[in-house]
């Protein structure tokens, strides 16, 4: 069952214990970041907060973020992640610099490929608020295995975010601890650089086709093949 938490005025966090969605509300409008699993009933949770029309924007298209999209019918998503979407839904292209407003919030899109090729973050510069999808987390594990991941691009994207880390105060990840501070961008980057360089110890992850790589701050799910890509 999804728990709905009012975080700030006009911003609620929806959480089923595994993945978060973020709901912005204004007068007669709503903006939802991600749709959860197909079985999560995110739309029903949204309707406990607002009956306004809902616009959906996606950080990326992994099934725990886009699985519930069928209940909404359409979304804005980076085109490189379109092949990951299942079902008959209408997709609108999303790219760097696109802006979405709702109530007192103004979210700008930042392209941060790596976790998926179409991963993006949304940032409200005035509120110093960053929604990074799965690309910034406290401790992890962060998923970096499979054909739609790229460790090298992930490192570049973390550097891109780190260049502006002083402009963030509040980071709302989709997994693990939330909220977290901007120091976790640098920590994730430090360990991702070591991952790419083959410097992290690892062990097989039971029940999964990958290994767990343990950095100073962050764990990653990956494989040697993924790291070489």
PyMOL commands that set and color helices and strands:
alter all, ss='L'
color gray80, all
select helices_A, chain A and resi 42-47+63-71+79-84+151-162+165-167+183-196+224-228
alter helices_A, ss='H'
color red, helices_A
select strands_A, chain A and resi 3-8+11-15+20-26+29-33+54-57+74-77+90-93+99-102+105-111+120-124+129-131+142-143+170-171+201-204+211-214+219-222
alter strands_A, ss='S'
color yellow, strands_A
deselect
rebuild
show_as cartoon
